[in-house]
């Protein structure tokens, strides 16, 4: 007996797969992007906890039903680098913005 492959059709907001037996599975997902940033400078070195910040964001989003799909490193532009330099000069090296991550979360609708 030869098994036939399921047919795939694009629907509104996602894809639907109709299997031979007549069962229909829908893969509709919502996405959400969350920026996680850290403290830089001397305060960030001695008092900053990157693991604590990441754990807090993951626990909060998981409690709301979101699942982590992807982690993208934040890629700042020249203006952000100059702003960081200004913050370091004004605060005498104590604090500045630091590079973080963008977490992509998803959950079924």
KALIN-V454667 format. One record per residue. RES is the residue in three letters. OMEGA is omega as a letter, one per 30 degrees, with the letter a starting at -180 (* if undefined). NEAR is the number of other C-alpha atoms within 8 Angstrom. Layout:
BEGIN
((RES,OMEGA,NEAR) (RES,OMEGA,NEAR))
END
This chain:
BEGIN
((UNK,a,2) (UNK,l,3) (UNK,l,4) (UNK,l,5) (UNK,l,6) (UNK,l,8) (UNK,a,7) (UNK,l,8) (UNK,l,7) (UNK,l,7) (UNK,a,7) (UNK,l,5) (UNK,l,6) (UNK,a,10) (UNK,l,12) (UNK,l,12) (UNK,l,11) (UNK,a,11) (UNK,a,10) (UNK,a,8) (UNK,l,4) (UNK,l,6) (UNK,l,7) (UNK,l,8) (UNK,l,7) (UNK,l,8) (UNK,l,8) (UNK,a,9) (UNK,l,10) (UNK,l,8) (UNK,a,8) (UNK,l,7) (UNK,l,8) (UNK,l,8) (UNK,l,8) (UNK,a,11) (UNK,a,9) (UNK,l,12) (UNK,l,11) (UNK,a,13) (UNK,a,11) (UNK,l,9) (UNK,l,11) (UNK,a,12) (UNK,a,8) (UNK,a,6) (UNK,a,6) (UNK,l,10) (UNK,a,7) (UNK,l,7) (UNK,l,6) (UNK,l,7) (UNK,l,10) (UNK,l,9) (UNK,a,8) (UNK,l,8) (UNK,a,9) (UNK,l,9) (UNK,a,8) (UNK,a,8) (UNK,l,10) (UNK,l,9) (UNK,l,7) (UNK,l,6) (UNK,a,7) (UNK,l,10) (UNK,l,9) (UNK,a,10) (UNK,a,8) (UNK,l,7) (UNK,a,9) (UNK,l,8) (UNK,l,8) (UNK,a,8) (UNK,a,5) (UNK,l,8) (UNK,a,6) (UNK,l,6) (UNK,l,7) (UNK,l,8) (UNK,l,9) (UNK,l,8) (UNK,l,8) (UNK,l,11) (UNK,l,9) (UNK,l,8) (UNK,l,12) (UNK,a,13) (UNK,a,8) (UNK,a,7) (UNK,a,8) (UNK,l,7) (UNK,a,11) (UNK,a,10) (UNK,l,14) (UNK,l,12) (UNK,l,10) (UNK,l,9) (UNK,a,10) (UNK,a,10) (UNK,l,11) (UNK,l,12) (UNK,l,13) (UNK,l,13) (UNK,l,13) (UNK,l,12) (UNK,l,10) (UNK,l,7) (UNK,*,5))
END
